[in-house]
Amino acid sequence: MDRKQVSSSLLRSVGYDPDQQLLEVELQDGKIYQYTDVPEQTYRELMEADSLGRYFNYNIRGLHYDRVR
């Protein structure tokens, strides 16, 4: 999966596979996580957020989606 570099103090890059609804994020420390059953709308909202890290922490990380990696 190709990830896009992002400007964030928490996230380094973000990728999304719409067919699998799989979100992949790379943190600034190099750790990579994948989340399943993430709607494309959530991915778009993340990428358009004023603060990607804040959106990720409040709407994705450990809350609504299962981490597979």
N, CA and C of each residue as an Amber inpcrd file, in Angstrom:
protein
   207
   0.8420000  -1.1730000   0.0000000   0.0000000   0.0000000   0.0000000
   0.8930000   1.2430000   0.0000000   0.5800000   2.1710000  -0.8730000
   1.3100000   3.4330000  -0.9050000   0.7600000   4.3520000   0.1720000
   1.6810000   4.9460000   0.9220000   1.2790000   5.9330000   1.9230000
   1.7180000   7.3150000   1.4640000   0.9130000   8.3120000   1.8250000
   1.2520000   9.7040000   1.5170000   1.9250000  10.3270000   2.7340000
   3.0280000  11.0270000   2.4800000   3.6740000  11.7770000   3.5470000
   2.7240000  12.8780000   4.0030000   2.6500000  13.1010000   5.3200000
   1.7710000  14.1380000   5.8620000   2.5550000  15.0450000   6.7860000
   1.9980000  16.2070000   7.0110000   2.6020000  17.1740000   7.9210000
   1.9020000  17.0540000   9.2670000   2.5700000  16.4030000  10.2070000
   1.9780000  16.1410000  11.5160000   3.0890000  15.8410000  12.5000000
   2.9030000  16.2550000  13.7510000   3.9060000  15.9300000  14.7660000
   3.7720000  14.4770000  15.2280000   2.6420000  13.8300000  14.9580000
   2.4150000  12.4440000  15.3520000   2.5720000  11.4650000  14.1900000
   2.0030000  11.8170000  13.0370000   1.9720000  10.9120000  11.8940000
   3.0120000  11.3040000  10.8530000   3.6720000  10.3060000  10.2850000
   4.6320000  10.5500000   9.2050000   3.9790000  10.3320000   7.8390000
   3.1530000   9.2560000   7.7330000   2.4900000   8.9680000   6.4650000
   1.1900000   8.2130000   6.7240000   0.2890000   8.2920000   5.7270000
  -1.0280000   7.6570000   5.8300000  -1.3600000   7.0350000   4.4820000
  -1.8780000   5.8090000   4.5160000  -2.3290000   5.1370000   3.3040000
  -3.7090000   4.5540000   3.5140000  -4.4000000   4.3250000   2.4050000
  -5.7550000   3.7800000   2.5040000  -6.0420000   2.8920000   1.3030000
  -6.6420000   1.7290000   1.5660000  -7.0900000   0.8200000   0.5210000
  -8.6070000   0.7750000   0.5810000  -9.2850000   1.4430000  -0.3650000
 -10.7530000   1.5130000  -0.3150000 -11.4340000   0.1620000  -0.5280000
 -10.8130000  -0.7350000  -1.2910000 -11.4190000  -2.0470000  -1.5270000
 -11.4910000  -2.8730000  -0.2380000 -10.4650000  -2.7660000   0.5730000
 -10.4100000  -3.5140000   1.8360000 -10.8350000  -2.6710000   3.0370000
 -11.0680000  -1.3870000   2.8120000 -11.3500000  -0.4310000   3.8930000
 -10.2740000  -0.5330000   4.9720000  -9.0340000  -0.5180000   4.5220000
  -7.8780000  -0.6780000   5.3930000  -7.0990000   0.6350000   5.4430000
  -6.9320000   1.1580000   6.6450000  -6.1650000   2.3790000   6.8670000
  -4.8210000   1.9900000   7.4570000  -3.7490000   2.5420000   6.8890000
  -2.4030000   2.2790000   7.3990000  -1.7560000   3.6060000   7.7530000
  -1.2420000   3.6870000   8.9760000  -0.5790000   4.9180000   9.4110000
   0.8260000   4.5900000   9.8900000   1.7340000   5.4690000   9.5630000
   3.1040000   5.3810000  10.0650000   3.3010000   6.5460000  11.0130000
   3.7000000   6.2290000  12.2470000   3.9540000   7.2770000  13.2280000
   5.3520000   7.8610000  13.0300000   5.5930000   8.9930000  13.6350000
   6.9030000   9.6400000  13.5090000   8.0240000   8.7670000  14.0510000
   7.7090000   7.8600000  14.9960000   8.7500000   6.9860000  15.5390000
   9.0050000   5.7610000  14.6660000   8.3070000   5.6770000  13.5010000
   8.5300000   4.5920000  12.5570000   7.5940000   3.4120000  12.6990000
   6.7950000   3.3670000  13.7710000   5.8420000   2.2750000  13.9390000
   4.7340000   2.4000000  12.9030000   4.2920000   1.2540000  12.3710000
   3.2380000   1.2230000  11.3640000   2.0640000   0.4260000  11.9150000
   0.8770000   0.9930000  11.8020000  -0.3380000   0.3400000  12.2740000
  -1.3570000   0.2890000  11.1560000  -2.1480000  -0.7870000  11.1500000
  -3.2400000  -0.9310000  10.1890000  -4.5520000  -1.0780000  10.9580000
  -5.5850000  -0.4440000  10.4290000  -6.9080000  -0.4860000  11.0320000
  -7.9080000  -0.9640000   9.9890000  -8.8040000  -1.8820000  10.4060000
  -9.7580000  -2.4850000   9.4870000 -11.1220000  -1.8180000   9.5520000
 -11.9020000  -2.0270000   8.4880000 -13.2840000  -1.5440000   8.3880000
 -13.4000000  -0.0340000   8.5640000 -12.4300000   0.6900000   8.0220000
 -12.4340000   2.1570000   8.1050000 -13.0930000   2.6980000   6.8360000
 -14.2280000   3.3960000   6.9730000 -14.8900000   3.9480000   5.7940000
 -14.0040000   4.9920000   5.0950000 -14.1750000   5.0990000   3.7970000
 -13.3930000   6.0800000   3.0400000 -13.6330000   7.4940000   3.5440000
 -14.8360000   7.7770000   4.0180000 -15.1560000   9.1040000   4.5680000
 -14.2510000   9.4240000   5.7630000 -13.9930000   8.4540000   6.6070000
 -13.1190000   8.6730000   7.7650000 -11.7000000   8.9790000   7.2990000
 -11.2330000   8.2570000   6.2880000  -9.9060000   8.5380000   5.7250000
  -9.8510000   9.9610000   5.1790000 -10.8800000  10.3630000   4.4310000
 -10.9030000  11.7240000   3.8740000 -10.9110000  12.7700000   4.9780000
 -11.7170000  12.5260000   6.0140000 -11.7740000  13.4760000   7.1300000
 -10.4140000  13.5830000   7.8230000  -9.7360000  12.4590000   7.9870000
  -8.3960000  12.4840000   8.5750000  -7.4590000  13.3390000   7.7390000
  -7.4440000  13.0970000   6.4350000  -6.5210000  13.8160000   5.5590000
  -6.8380000  15.3000000   5.4480000  -8.0870000  15.6930000   5.7120000
  -8.4990000  17.0940000   5.6270000  -8.5130000  17.7950000   6.9790000
  -8.2170000  17.0770000   8.0440000  -8.2800000  17.6460000   9.3840000
  -7.2090000  18.7190000   9.5870000  -7.5460000  19.7320000  10.3890000
  -6.5620000  20.7560000  10.7400000  -5.3900000  20.1430000  11.4990000
  -5.7030000  19.1840000  12.3650000  -4.6700000  18.4580000  13.1010000
  -4.8770000  16.9700000  12.8650000  -4.0280000  16.3770000  12.0430000
  -4.1530000  14.9540000  11.7450000  -3.9680000  14.1100000  13.0050000
  -3.0210000  14.4830000  13.8380000  -2.7690000  13.7360000  15.0610000
  -3.9670000  13.7570000  15.9950000  -4.5770000  14.9090000  16.1540000
  -5.7480000  15.0140000  17.0200000  -6.9060000  14.1960000  16.4570000
  -7.1470000  14.2960000  15.1540000  -8.2250000  13.5160000  14.5380000
  -7.9520000  12.0240000  14.7260000  -6.7270000  11.6090000  14.4660000
  -6.3550000  10.2030000  14.6110000  -6.5870000   9.7210000  16.0430000
  -6.1270000  10.4910000  17.0180000  -6.2650000  10.0820000  18.4190000
  -7.7230000  10.0150000  18.8710000  -8.5400000  10.9490000  18.4420000
  -9.9280000  11.0090000  18.9090000 -10.8960000  10.1550000  18.1010000
 -10.5810000   9.8400000  16.8610000 -11.5460000   9.1700000  15.9990000
 -11.1320000   7.7950000  15.4920000  -9.8750000   7.4330000  15.6710000
  -9.4070000   6.1620000  15.1050000  -8.6670000   5.3220000  16.1450000
  -7.6550000   5.8520000  16.7280000  -6.7310000   5.0960000  17.5920000
  -7.4350000   4.5250000  18.8230000  -7.5030000   3.1940000  18.8670000
  -8.0050000   2.5160000  20.0470000  -9.4600000   2.7530000  20.3850000
 -10.2170000   3.3790000  19.4760000 -11.5970000   3.7020000  19.8080000
 -12.6050000   2.9500000  18.9710000 -12.5610000   3.1430000  17.6710000
 -13.6200000   2.6580000  16.8130000 -13.2110000   1.5230000  15.8800000
 -11.9510000   1.3600000  15.6400000 -11.5090000   0.4100000  14.6270000
 -10.5290000  -0.5870000  15.2070000 -10.5370000  -1.7950000  14.6820000
  -9.6280000  -2.8280000  15.1570000  -8.2670000  -2.6610000  14.5140000
  -7.2320000  -2.7020000  15.3280000  -5.8640000  -2.6300000  14.8200000
  -5.4150000  -4.0430000  14.4840000  -4.9020000  -4.2270000  13.2890000
  -4.4510000  -5.5550000  12.8680000  -2.9390000  -5.6800000  12.8380000
  -2.2670000  -4.5700000  12.9570000  -0.8060000  -4.6060000  12.9340000
  -0.2750000  -3.3940000  13.6450000
